[in-house]
């Protein structure tokens, strides 16, 4: 059994105020750059970091589902600055973009050349992750997911040197997060935990984190969605749950839900967490015959007390459907994806590297059936 999570993790409300100290005394960086997006700029959250980093160069043009051409363009400018640290500040997109830029800070060429595992020649620059949503998990994983714009495909760029050197997880940073983002990122984190637990490479260590994450996230997500500002414990539980769900899937894998959501995200720019929320119950229904005993363990973390495992698992799937509805997640139909595209989505999902990790064997036709079930 192997468990790997080398990032130094600072967790706690108010931790962001130690940013300067961490950079100066632990990372000993003198020329950092900061990668973020327009949502963060408009949210005012930069006020928490910029006074600590006067004069820092900011790249704030990262989009949702970050694109290879954006990364390559920023890399050209970034290399001229010769940074010694990359800071990713925001949701999963700026953090994944920051990891990719840290790699390009020490390796030539475009990001497309580094798709896959350990394709870098030189160790990436040190990377500091500061999540501002409760879902990515990217602050504790070794992977950066970047959309190749030419192939319309989400590439995974990963390797043991791509873990953040430091992650600062401060639940106060999600205090002003809009409810729709709490819903989509929180359900992404829940999906990470559920898939990590049910995936074939799961271990006792990943199971321990995944089960606790399901308990924390399912217990806190409604309170966080309804009033994040005044629900301090829910904020902490969401951030902690999201982080340990990252420990879990980063050391086991995701399953068919992410295979579909990554395909749809690359083709149609659908928010990642929304796509996961839509397909999670349908993939769980498909997987029921193979893993209903394990699924029942997760069900019991959400307060379902049925003794029969199959009944508990079915009730768990219904809880997820009801939760998505409560949190305003759209239906698959609402995404306006034409049905004649389903074949292509099924093919792309089938070809995803995580398909073999799904607990029940999947063929392309099974993905097609899941898409059709979700569309009904
Ligand atoms: Fe995800």
Boltz pocket constraint, residues with backbone or C-beta under 6 A from the ligand:
constraints:
  - pocket:
      binder: B
      contacts: [[A, 135], [A, 136], [A, 188], [A, 192], [A, 258], [A, 272], [A, 276]]
      max_distance: 6.0
